[in-house]
Amino acid sequence: MFNVSKLFLFNYLIYCIMKKILLAALIIFIASHASFSQNKDALKEAFSDAEYYILFEDYNEALSLYLNIYKNGIDNAYIKHRIGECYLQLPGQKHKSIPYLEEACNDLSKSIKEGSFKETKAPYRTLFYLACAYQTNNQLDKAIETFEKFIELVSTQKNYNIDYVDKQIQSCNAAKELISKPLTVTEVNIGNLINNKFSNIRPAVSSDEKSMVYISKLKFYDAILYSKKVGEHWIAPVNISPDLQSDGDYYTCFLSANGKTLVLYRHDNFNSDIYISRSEGDKWSVPEKLNKNVNSKFHETFASLSNDGKTIYFVSNRKGGFGGTDIYKCVFDEKIKDWGEAINLGSEINTPFNEETPVISEDGKTLYFSSQGHYNMGGFDIFLTQNIEKNIWSKPVNIGYPINSTDDDLFYYPIGDGKNAYISKYDENGFGQEDIIKLEISTTANR
C-alpha cells in the first residue's frame, strides 16, 4: 500500500525546488530588465550627445557615439543615416559612408523627427548624401543616377535647392572629362614636424617660402602655428595663439611676401570678420579689425593682399552680390589712410553659387579662387582668372585634375609664378587626418 506521507513529502520537495527555480528566474528577469533599462538610458544619453556634436559639426565625436549605439543593436535607418553623414565629412574615410547610406535609403520618410531617439526612418536628404558619397569616390555614373532619383523624390517640395543638385550632375560629367586629361603634379608631404595626428590646414606661406602660418585642429581648440624654413626643411612650429589672443576663433588666410603681415578671419556663431596682425620681433600683434568697407554685418570669411599691400581681395555674403558668397576688393585710400569702397569682382567671377579663398599672384595678374560654380568637378574647385584691366577679368579656368577632385577643394595657396603651391589634404601615407602638402606643377591648365 502506497504511503500517503511519503507522497506528500515528495510533492512538497518538488514544490520547493520549483519555487526556487521560479524565484531565480524572476531575479534574473528583473536584473536583466533593469540592465536593459539602464543600457537603454545610456544609449539615449549617447544619442543626445551625438546629436549635439552633429549640430556643432564635430563629426569625429558624433561618429564614435553613433557607432556605439549601432553596435548595441540600434541599427535603424536614422542611425545609419547619421553614421553615413559623419563619415562623409571625414577626410580619408568618406568611402565608409556608402554602405550605411545605401541601407538607410531603404527606409526614407518625408517627415521625420530630428533628434528623437525613437525615430527609425531616414530623411529624404540621405539620398542626396549617398549621391555625394558616390561622387567623392569617383563612382560618377552611380552619382548621376542617384542625384536624378533625389530630384524626382523631392520635385514637389520647395525646401531643396534643385539648381545645386543639377549643378552636381553637370560636375560629374565635367569630372569625367577633366580626369581624362590630368596635369603632371608632384605632391610633397612637408613632414612630421609640421604635420601631426590632427588636421593641419590653411597654410599661408611667404613668397620666399621662409615663413608659414597654419591651423592645427587640436583636440580642444584650433591652434595657429608658425614655422620657419631653415635650409630645405621646416623647423618645429611655435604656437602663436597666445600672441593673437585666439581661443580657436581666428583662422589663417594670407601671409605677406615678407612674412610680416598676417591676414585672419575671426568666426563666431553670428558673424565673421577680417583682421590683420603684424610681426613685431618674435611676437605677433593682437589682430586689428578692418574697417566697415571690408567688414559688414554679414559674413566675411577670407581675405588676401596684393604684393604691394594696396589691394585687398575678400569674400562676403553681403547684400547685392550674385550668389551666396562673392569675391570683392578694396583699394587702400591714401587720403583717408584706410580701405576704400568695396567693389564686387562681377559676374565673370561670381556665380549664383559660392566663391571663396581668393589669392592674387605675386605679379598681380592672376587670381586664384575656389568656386561651386563655373566648370567644376564637384563641390568647390580651384580656378584661375587673368586680370585684363582694372576690374575686368578673363573667364575662369578650372586649374585641373588632380589638383581638383570630385570632393571640396577650397584652400589653394600659390607661390611665385604658380608652378608651386601649398594645400592641405588627406594623405594615405601621411601623419594625420589632413596634412600640408607642397605641389610642384609641371603642366598647367589651358589658359
CORLINRA-V144754 format. One record per residue. N is the residue number from 1. RES is the residue in one letter. SS is DSSP state (~ for helix, > for strand, _ for the rest). PSI is psi in degrees with one decimal (* if undefined). BURIAL is # if it has 9 or more other C-alpha atoms within 8 Angstrom, else .. Layout:
BEGIN
n=N res=RES ss=SS psi=PSI burial=BURIAL
n=N res=RES ss=SS psi=PSI burial=BURIAL
END
This chain:
BEGIN
n=1 res=M ss=_ psi=134.9 burial=.
n=2 res=F ss=_ psi=134.9 burial=.
n=3 res=N ss=_ psi=117.5 burial=.
n=4 res=V ss=~ psi=-37.9 burial=.
n=5 res=S ss=~ psi=-36.0 burial=.
n=6 res=K ss=~ psi=-38.1 burial=.
n=7 res=L ss=~ psi=-43.7 burial=.
n=8 res=F ss=~ psi=-44.3 burial=.
n=9 res=L ss=~ psi=-40.5 burial=.
n=10 res=F ss=~ psi=-45.1 burial=.
n=11 res=N ss=~ psi=-38.5 burial=.
n=12 res=Y ss=~ psi=-39.4 burial=.
n=13 res=L ss=~ psi=-44.3 burial=.
n=14 res=I ss=~ psi=-42.4 burial=.
n=15 res=Y ss=~ psi=-44.3 burial=.
n=16 res=C ss=~ psi=-41.9 burial=.
n=17 res=I ss=~ psi=-46.4 burial=.
n=18 res=M ss=~ psi=-38.2 burial=.
n=19 res=K ss=~ psi=-42.4 burial=.
n=20 res=K ss=~ psi=-39.5 burial=.
n=21 res=I ss=~ psi=-44.9 burial=.
n=22 res=L ss=~ psi=-39.7 burial=.
n=23 res=L ss=~ psi=-42.7 burial=.
n=24 res=A ss=~ psi=-42.0 burial=.
n=25 res=A ss=~ psi=-40.2 burial=.
n=26 res=L ss=~ psi=-43.0 burial=.
n=27 res=I ss=~ psi=-43.8 burial=.
n=28 res=I ss=~ psi=-42.1 burial=.
n=29 res=F ss=~ psi=-46.6 burial=.
n=30 res=I ss=~ psi=-43.3 burial=.
n=31 res=A ss=~ psi=-43.5 burial=.
n=32 res=S ss=~ psi=-36.9 burial=.
n=33 res=H ss=~ psi=-42.3 burial=.
n=34 res=A ss=~ psi=-41.6 burial=.
n=35 res=S ss=~ psi=-42.2 burial=.
n=36 res=F ss=~ psi=-43.9 burial=.
n=37 res=S ss=~ psi=-43.0 burial=.
n=38 res=Q ss=~ psi=-41.4 burial=.
n=39 res=N ss=~ psi=-40.8 burial=.
n=40 res=K ss=~ psi=-41.2 burial=.
n=41 res=D ss=~ psi=-40.2 burial=.
n=42 res=A ss=~ psi=-40.1 burial=.
n=43 res=L ss=~ psi=-38.5 burial=#
n=44 res=K ss=~ psi=-40.3 burial=#
n=45 res=E ss=~ psi=-42.0 burial=.
n=46 res=A ss=~ psi=-40.6 burial=#
n=47 res=F ss=~ psi=-45.5 burial=#
n=48 res=S ss=~ psi=-41.9 burial=#
n=49 res=D ss=~ psi=-41.3 burial=#
n=50 res=A ss=~ psi=-41.2 burial=#
n=51 res=E ss=~ psi=-35.6 burial=#
n=52 res=Y ss=~ psi=-45.4 burial=#
n=53 res=Y ss=~ psi=-38.3 burial=#
n=54 res=I ss=~ psi=-42.7 burial=#
n=55 res=L ss=~ psi=-35.8 burial=.
n=56 res=F ss=_ psi=17.0 burial=.
n=57 res=E ss=_ psi=31.2 burial=.
n=58 res=D ss=_ psi=80.4 burial=#
n=59 res=Y ss=~ psi=-28.6 burial=#
n=60 res=N ss=~ psi=-51.2 burial=.
n=61 res=E ss=~ psi=-41.3 burial=#
n=62 res=A ss=~ psi=-42.8 burial=#
n=63 res=L ss=~ psi=-45.4 burial=#
n=64 res=S ss=~ psi=-35.4 burial=.
n=65 res=L ss=~ psi=-44.9 burial=#
n=66 res=Y ss=~ psi=-39.6 burial=#
n=67 res=L ss=~ psi=-38.3 burial=#
n=68 res=N ss=~ psi=-41.4 burial=.
n=69 res=I ss=~ psi=-44.5 burial=#
n=70 res=Y ss=~ psi=-44.0 burial=#
n=71 res=K ss=~ psi=-18.7 burial=.
n=72 res=N ss=_ psi=21.2 burial=.
n=73 res=G ss=_ psi=-3.8 burial=.
n=74 res=I ss=_ psi=88.1 burial=.
n=75 res=D ss=_ psi=36.8 burial=#
n=76 res=N ss=_ psi=176.0 burial=#
n=77 res=A ss=~ psi=-34.0 burial=#
n=78 res=Y ss=~ psi=-45.3 burial=#
n=79 res=I ss=~ psi=-41.2 burial=#
n=80 res=K ss=~ psi=-38.1 burial=#
n=81 res=H ss=~ psi=-45.0 burial=#
n=82 res=R ss=~ psi=-41.1 burial=#
n=83 res=I ss=~ psi=-46.1 burial=#
n=84 res=G ss=~ psi=-40.7 burial=#
n=85 res=E ss=~ psi=-43.2 burial=#
n=86 res=C ss=~ psi=-50.5 burial=#
n=87 res=Y ss=~ psi=-35.1 burial=#
n=88 res=L ss=~ psi=-18.1 burial=#
n=89 res=Q ss=_ psi=-3.2 burial=.
n=90 res=L ss=_ psi=120.7 burial=#
n=91 res=P ss=_ psi=134.9 burial=#
n=92 res=G ss=_ psi=-5.9 burial=#
n=93 res=Q ss=_ psi=5.7 burial=#
n=94 res=K ss=~ psi=-29.4 burial=#
n=95 res=H ss=~ psi=-25.8 burial=#
n=96 res=K ss=~ psi=-14.6 burial=#
n=97 res=S ss=~ psi=-26.4 burial=#
n=98 res=I ss=~ psi=-52.9 burial=#
n=99 res=P ss=~ psi=-36.5 burial=.
n=100 res=Y ss=~ psi=-44.0 burial=#
n=101 res=L ss=~ psi=-36.9 burial=#
n=102 res=E ss=~ psi=-45.2 burial=#
n=103 res=E ss=~ psi=-39.5 burial=#
n=104 res=A ss=~ psi=-33.3 burial=#
n=105 res=C ss=_ psi=-8.9 burial=#
n=106 res=N ss=_ psi=-8.2 burial=.
n=107 res=D ss=_ psi=69.2 burial=#
n=108 res=L ss=> psi=153.5 burial=#
n=109 res=S ss=> psi=142.6 burial=#
n=110 res=K ss=_ psi=-40.6 burial=.
n=111 res=S ss=_ psi=117.6 burial=.
n=112 res=I ss=_ psi=163.0 burial=#
n=113 res=K ss=_ psi=95.7 burial=.
n=114 res=E ss=_ psi=138.8 burial=.
n=115 res=G ss=_ psi=4.5 burial=.
n=116 res=S ss=_ psi=128.6 burial=.
n=117 res=F ss=_ psi=-23.6 burial=.
n=118 res=K ss=_ psi=-13.9 burial=.
n=119 res=E ss=_ psi=132.9 burial=#
n=120 res=T ss=_ psi=-11.9 burial=.
n=121 res=K ss=_ psi=159.5 burial=#
n=122 res=A ss=> psi=148.1 burial=#
n=123 res=P ss=> psi=163.4 burial=#
n=124 res=Y ss=_ psi=-33.6 burial=#
n=125 res=R ss=~ psi=-14.0 burial=.
n=126 res=T ss=~ psi=-35.6 burial=#
n=127 res=L ss=~ psi=-36.1 burial=#
n=128 res=F ss=~ psi=-43.0 burial=#
n=129 res=Y ss=~ psi=-40.7 burial=#
n=130 res=L ss=~ psi=-42.5 burial=#
n=131 res=A ss=~ psi=-41.9 burial=#
n=132 res=C ss=~ psi=-37.8 burial=#
n=133 res=A ss=~ psi=-44.2 burial=#
n=134 res=Y ss=~ psi=-42.5 burial=#
n=135 res=Q ss=~ psi=-49.5 burial=#
n=136 res=T ss=~ psi=-18.2 burial=#
n=137 res=N ss=_ psi=17.8 burial=#
n=138 res=N ss=_ psi=23.5 burial=.
n=139 res=Q ss=_ psi=72.2 burial=#
n=140 res=L ss=~ psi=-38.6 burial=#
n=141 res=D ss=~ psi=-41.8 burial=.
n=142 res=K ss=~ psi=-38.0 burial=#
n=143 res=A ss=~ psi=-47.0 burial=#
n=144 res=I ss=~ psi=-47.4 burial=#
n=145 res=E ss=~ psi=-40.3 burial=#
n=146 res=T ss=~ psi=-38.1 burial=#
n=147 res=F ss=~ psi=-42.1 burial=#
n=148 res=E ss=~ psi=-39.1 burial=.
n=149 res=K ss=~ psi=-39.9 burial=#
n=150 res=F ss=~ psi=-44.1 burial=#
n=151 res=I ss=~ psi=-43.6 burial=#
n=152 res=E ss=~ psi=-38.1 burial=.
n=153 res=L ss=~ psi=-39.0 burial=.
n=154 res=V ss=~ psi=13.2 burial=#
n=155 res=S ss=_ psi=-28.2 burial=.
n=156 res=T ss=_ psi=0.8 burial=.
n=157 res=Q ss=_ psi=150.8 burial=.
n=158 res=K ss=_ psi=-9.7 burial=.
n=159 res=N ss=_ psi=23.5 burial=.
n=160 res=Y ss=_ psi=140.4 burial=.
n=161 res=N ss=_ psi=87.9 burial=.
n=162 res=I ss=~ psi=-30.8 burial=.
n=163 res=D ss=~ psi=-39.5 burial=.
n=164 res=Y ss=~ psi=-37.9 burial=.
n=165 res=V ss=~ psi=-42.9 burial=#
n=166 res=D ss=~ psi=-39.3 burial=#
n=167 res=K ss=~ psi=-35.7 burial=#
n=168 res=Q ss=~ psi=-34.5 burial=#
n=169 res=I ss=~ psi=-43.6 burial=#
n=170 res=Q ss=~ psi=-39.2 burial=.
n=171 res=S ss=~ psi=-37.0 burial=#
n=172 res=C ss=~ psi=-42.0 burial=#
n=173 res=N ss=~ psi=-38.6 burial=#
n=174 res=A ss=~ psi=-37.4 burial=#
n=175 res=A ss=~ psi=-40.2 burial=#
n=176 res=K ss=~ psi=-42.9 burial=#
n=177 res=E ss=~ psi=-45.1 burial=.
n=178 res=L ss=~ psi=-37.5 burial=#
n=179 res=I ss=~ psi=-29.8 burial=#
n=180 res=S ss=_ psi=-11.0 burial=.
n=181 res=K ss=_ psi=66.2 burial=.
n=182 res=P ss=_ psi=151.3 burial=#
n=183 res=L ss=_ psi=162.8 burial=#
n=184 res=T ss=_ psi=108.7 burial=.
n=185 res=V ss=> psi=133.3 burial=#
n=186 res=T ss=> psi=127.2 burial=.
n=187 res=E ss=> psi=127.9 burial=.
n=188 res=V ss=> psi=111.9 burial=.
n=189 res=N ss=> psi=128.7 burial=#
n=190 res=I ss=_ psi=7.7 burial=#
n=191 res=G ss=_ psi=168.1 burial=.
n=192 res=N ss=_ psi=-1.8 burial=.
n=193 res=L ss=_ psi=-28.8 burial=#
n=194 res=I ss=_ psi=-47.4 burial=#
n=195 res=N ss=_ psi=126.1 burial=#
n=196 res=N ss=_ psi=-162.7 burial=#
n=197 res=K ss=_ psi=-8.4 burial=.
n=198 res=F ss=_ psi=-172.3 burial=#
n=199 res=S ss=> psi=124.9 burial=#
n=200 res=N ss=> psi=116.7 burial=#
n=201 res=I ss=> psi=172.0 burial=#
n=202 res=R ss=> psi=54.1 burial=#
n=203 res=P ss=> psi=125.5 burial=#
n=204 res=A ss=> psi=123.1 burial=#
n=205 res=V ss=> psi=135.6 burial=#
n=206 res=S ss=_ psi=156.3 burial=#
n=207 res=S ss=_ psi=-25.4 burial=#
n=208 res=D ss=_ psi=2.8 burial=.
n=209 res=E ss=_ psi=34.9 burial=#
n=210 res=K ss=_ psi=-12.7 burial=#
n=211 res=S ss=> psi=145.0 burial=#
n=212 res=M ss=> psi=138.2 burial=#
n=213 res=V ss=> psi=137.6 burial=#
n=214 res=Y ss=> psi=172.9 burial=#
n=215 res=I ss=> psi=133.6 burial=#
n=216 res=S ss=> psi=117.7 burial=#
n=217 res=K ss=> psi=84.3 burial=#
n=218 res=L ss=_ psi=176.4 burial=#
n=219 res=K ss=_ psi=-39.5 burial=.
n=220 res=F ss=_ psi=-13.6 burial=.
n=221 res=Y ss=_ psi=166.7 burial=.
n=222 res=D ss=> psi=110.8 burial=#
n=223 res=A ss=> psi=145.3 burial=#
n=224 res=I ss=> psi=118.2 burial=#
n=225 res=L ss=> psi=147.4 burial=#
n=226 res=Y ss=> psi=132.1 burial=#
n=227 res=S ss=> psi=152.0 burial=#
n=228 res=K ss=> psi=155.4 burial=#
n=229 res=K ss=> psi=128.0 burial=#
n=230 res=V ss=> psi=115.0 burial=.
n=231 res=G ss=_ psi=-121.4 burial=.
n=232 res=E ss=_ psi=8.8 burial=.
n=233 res=H ss=> psi=140.2 burial=.
n=234 res=W ss=> psi=134.8 burial=#
n=235 res=I ss=_ psi=169.9 burial=#
n=236 res=A ss=_ psi=132.1 burial=.
n=237 res=P ss=_ psi=160.4 burial=#
n=238 res=V ss=> psi=136.3 burial=.
n=239 res=N ss=> psi=112.2 burial=#
n=240 res=I ss=_ psi=10.5 burial=#
n=241 res=S ss=~ psi=-40.9 burial=#
n=242 res=P ss=~ psi=-40.1 burial=.
n=243 res=D ss=~ psi=-41.7 burial=#
n=244 res=L ss=~ psi=-3.8 burial=#
n=245 res=Q ss=_ psi=44.2 burial=.
n=246 res=S ss=_ psi=130.7 burial=#
n=247 res=D ss=_ psi=22.6 burial=.
n=248 res=G ss=_ psi=13.2 burial=#
n=249 res=D ss=_ psi=-1.9 burial=#
n=250 res=Y ss=> psi=143.8 burial=#
n=251 res=Y ss=> psi=140.3 burial=#
n=252 res=T ss=> psi=143.0 burial=#
n=253 res=C ss=> psi=-51.6 burial=#
n=254 res=F ss=> psi=144.8 burial=#
n=255 res=L ss=> psi=130.5 burial=#
n=256 res=S ss=_ psi=165.8 burial=#
n=257 res=A ss=_ psi=-39.0 burial=#
n=258 res=N ss=_ psi=1.9 burial=.
n=259 res=G ss=_ psi=16.6 burial=#
n=260 res=K ss=_ psi=-15.2 burial=#
n=261 res=T ss=> psi=125.2 burial=#
n=262 res=L ss=> psi=125.4 burial=#
n=263 res=V ss=> psi=132.9 burial=#
n=264 res=L ss=> psi=160.7 burial=#
n=265 res=Y ss=> psi=147.1 burial=#
n=266 res=R ss=> psi=131.0 burial=#
n=267 res=H ss=> psi=135.5 burial=#
n=268 res=D ss=_ psi=-172.2 burial=.
n=269 res=N ss=_ psi=-10.8 burial=.
n=270 res=F ss=_ psi=-19.2 burial=.
n=271 res=N ss=_ psi=165.3 burial=#
n=272 res=S ss=> psi=140.8 burial=#
n=273 res=D ss=> psi=163.4 burial=#
n=274 res=I ss=> psi=137.1 burial=#
n=275 res=Y ss=> psi=160.2 burial=#
n=276 res=I ss=> psi=135.9 burial=#
n=277 res=S ss=> psi=149.2 burial=#
n=278 res=R ss=> psi=145.3 burial=#
n=279 res=S ss=> psi=128.4 burial=#
n=280 res=E ss=> psi=86.7 burial=.
n=281 res=G ss=_ psi=-119.4 burial=.
n=282 res=D ss=_ psi=4.2 burial=.
n=283 res=K ss=> psi=162.3 burial=.
n=284 res=W ss=> psi=141.5 burial=#
n=285 res=S ss=_ psi=157.7 burial=#
n=286 res=V ss=_ psi=129.5 burial=.
n=287 res=P ss=_ psi=141.1 burial=#
n=288 res=E ss=> psi=127.7 burial=.
n=289 res=K ss=> psi=134.4 burial=.
n=290 res=L ss=_ psi=167.8 burial=#
n=291 res=N ss=_ psi=-178.6 burial=.
n=292 res=K ss=_ psi=-11.9 burial=.
n=293 res=N ss=_ psi=-32.9 burial=#
n=294 res=V ss=_ psi=-53.8 burial=#
n=295 res=N ss=_ psi=132.8 burial=#
n=296 res=S ss=_ psi=-172.2 burial=#
n=297 res=K ss=_ psi=-1.0 burial=.
n=298 res=F ss=_ psi=-163.0 burial=#
n=299 res=H ss=> psi=125.5 burial=#
n=300 res=E ss=> psi=121.7 burial=#
n=301 res=T ss=> psi=-5.8 burial=#
n=302 res=F ss=> psi=149.6 burial=#
n=303 res=A ss=> psi=151.7 burial=#
n=304 res=S ss=> psi=162.4 burial=#
n=305 res=L ss=> psi=150.2 burial=#
n=306 res=S ss=_ psi=165.9 burial=#
n=307 res=N ss=_ psi=-33.7 burial=#
n=308 res=D ss=_ psi=-1.8 burial=.
n=309 res=G ss=_ psi=9.9 burial=.
n=310 res=K ss=_ psi=-9.8 burial=#
n=311 res=T ss=> psi=134.1 burial=#
n=312 res=I ss=> psi=130.4 burial=#
n=313 res=Y ss=> psi=130.1 burial=#
n=314 res=F ss=> psi=167.6 burial=#
n=315 res=V ss=> psi=136.3 burial=#
n=316 res=S ss=> psi=150.6 burial=#
n=317 res=N ss=_ psi=26.4 burial=#
n=318 res=R ss=_ psi=162.8 burial=#
n=319 res=K ss=_ psi=150.6 burial=.
n=320 res=G ss=_ psi=2.8 burial=.
n=321 res=G ss=_ psi=-173.9 burial=#
n=322 res=F ss=_ psi=-20.1 burial=#
n=323 res=G ss=_ psi=-149.8 burial=#
n=324 res=G ss=_ psi=-68.4 burial=#
n=325 res=T ss=_ psi=137.1 burial=#
n=326 res=D ss=> psi=162.0 burial=#
n=327 res=I ss=> psi=131.7 burial=#
n=328 res=Y ss=> psi=170.1 burial=#
n=329 res=K ss=> psi=152.6 burial=#
n=330 res=C ss=> psi=142.5 burial=#
n=331 res=V ss=> psi=138.7 burial=#
n=332 res=F ss=> psi=126.4 burial=#
n=333 res=D ss=> psi=112.2 burial=#
n=334 res=E ss=_ psi=-26.6 burial=.
n=335 res=K ss=_ psi=-45.2 burial=.
n=336 res=I ss=_ psi=-4.6 burial=.
n=337 res=K ss=_ psi=42.9 burial=.
n=338 res=D ss=> psi=176.7 burial=#
n=339 res=W ss=> psi=135.6 burial=#
n=340 res=G ss=_ psi=-166.8 burial=#
n=341 res=E ss=_ psi=142.0 burial=.
n=342 res=A ss=_ psi=134.8 burial=#
n=343 res=I ss=> psi=122.8 burial=.
n=344 res=N ss=> psi=136.0 burial=#
n=345 res=L ss=_ psi=-6.5 burial=#
n=346 res=G ss=_ psi=172.8 burial=.
n=347 res=S ss=_ psi=-13.8 burial=.
n=348 res=E ss=_ psi=-31.3 burial=#
n=349 res=I ss=_ psi=-50.4 burial=#
n=350 res=N ss=_ psi=135.6 burial=#
n=351 res=T ss=_ psi=176.9 burial=#
n=352 res=P ss=_ psi=-8.3 burial=.
n=353 res=F ss=_ psi=-151.3 burial=#
n=354 res=N ss=_ psi=136.7 burial=#
n=355 res=E ss=> psi=149.9 burial=#
n=356 res=E ss=> psi=171.7 burial=#
n=357 res=T ss=> psi=58.0 burial=#
n=358 res=P ss=> psi=130.5 burial=#
n=359 res=V ss=> psi=123.9 burial=#
n=360 res=I ss=> psi=143.5 burial=#
n=361 res=S ss=_ psi=165.8 burial=#
n=362 res=E ss=_ psi=-34.0 burial=#
n=363 res=D ss=_ psi=-0.3 burial=.
n=364 res=G ss=_ psi=10.1 burial=#
n=365 res=K ss=_ psi=-22.7 burial=#
n=366 res=T ss=> psi=128.5 burial=#
n=367 res=L ss=> psi=126.1 burial=#
n=368 res=Y ss=> psi=136.8 burial=#
n=369 res=F ss=> psi=166.3 burial=#
n=370 res=S ss=> psi=150.1 burial=#
n=371 res=S ss=> psi=147.3 burial=#
n=372 res=Q ss=_ psi=-10.1 burial=#
n=373 res=G ss=_ psi=-156.5 burial=#
n=374 res=H ss=_ psi=-158.2 burial=.
n=375 res=Y ss=_ psi=89.4 burial=.
n=376 res=N ss=_ psi=168.9 burial=#
n=377 res=M ss=_ psi=-13.2 burial=#
n=378 res=G ss=_ psi=138.4 burial=#
n=379 res=G ss=_ psi=-135.8 burial=#
n=380 res=F ss=_ psi=138.0 burial=#
n=381 res=D ss=> psi=159.6 burial=#
n=382 res=I ss=> psi=134.4 burial=#
n=383 res=F ss=> psi=161.8 burial=#
n=384 res=L ss=> psi=149.5 burial=#
n=385 res=T ss=> psi=149.4 burial=#
n=386 res=Q ss=> psi=137.8 burial=#
n=387 res=N ss=> psi=119.6 burial=#
n=388 res=I ss=> psi=-52.1 burial=.
n=389 res=E ss=> psi=144.4 burial=.
n=390 res=K ss=_ psi=-110.3 burial=.
n=391 res=N ss=_ psi=33.5 burial=.
n=392 res=I ss=> psi=127.2 burial=.
n=393 res=W ss=> psi=150.6 burial=#
n=394 res=S ss=_ psi=164.0 burial=#
n=395 res=K ss=_ psi=126.9 burial=.
n=396 res=P ss=_ psi=144.2 burial=#
n=397 res=V ss=> psi=132.6 burial=#
n=398 res=N ss=> psi=128.3 burial=#
n=399 res=I ss=_ psi=-18.6 burial=#
n=400 res=G ss=_ psi=164.5 burial=#
n=401 res=Y ss=_ psi=137.7 burial=#
n=402 res=P ss=_ psi=10.4 burial=#
n=403 res=I ss=_ psi=-47.4 burial=.
n=404 res=N ss=_ psi=150.3 burial=#
n=405 res=S ss=_ psi=-175.9 burial=#
n=406 res=T ss=_ psi=1.5 burial=#
n=407 res=D ss=_ psi=-176.1 burial=#
n=408 res=D ss=_ psi=128.0 burial=#
n=409 res=D ss=_ psi=102.4 burial=#
n=410 res=L ss=_ psi=-43.1 burial=#
n=411 res=F ss=_ psi=110.5 burial=#
n=412 res=Y ss=_ psi=121.6 burial=#
n=413 res=Y ss=> psi=96.6 burial=#
n=414 res=P ss=> psi=151.3 burial=#
n=415 res=I ss=> psi=134.4 burial=#
n=416 res=G ss=_ psi=-122.4 burial=#
n=417 res=D ss=_ psi=7.4 burial=#
n=418 res=G ss=_ psi=0.3 burial=.
n=419 res=K ss=_ psi=-10.1 burial=#
n=420 res=N ss=> psi=151.0 burial=#
n=421 res=A ss=> psi=162.3 burial=#
n=422 res=Y ss=> psi=138.2 burial=#
n=423 res=I ss=> psi=174.0 burial=#
n=424 res=S ss=> psi=139.1 burial=#
n=425 res=K ss=> psi=166.4 burial=#
n=426 res=Y ss=_ psi=131.5 burial=#
n=427 res=D ss=_ psi=114.3 burial=#
n=428 res=E ss=_ psi=-20.7 burial=.
n=429 res=N ss=_ psi=15.0 burial=.
n=430 res=G ss=_ psi=-152.7 burial=.
n=431 res=F ss=_ psi=-22.2 burial=#
n=432 res=G ss=_ psi=-164.6 burial=#
n=433 res=Q ss=_ psi=-40.0 burial=#
n=434 res=E ss=> psi=136.8 burial=#
n=435 res=D ss=> psi=154.9 burial=#
n=436 res=I ss=> psi=128.0 burial=#
n=437 res=I ss=> psi=138.1 burial=#
n=438 res=K ss=> psi=132.7 burial=#
n=439 res=L ss=> psi=132.7 burial=#
n=440 res=E ss=> psi=111.7 burial=#
n=441 res=I ss=> psi=118.6 burial=#
n=442 res=S ss=_ psi=-34.4 burial=.
n=443 res=T ss=_ psi=149.5 burial=.
n=444 res=T ss=_ psi=169.1 burial=#
n=445 res=A ss=_ psi=153.0 burial=#
n=446 res=N ss=_ psi=111.6 burial=.
n=447 res=R ss=_ psi=* burial=.
END
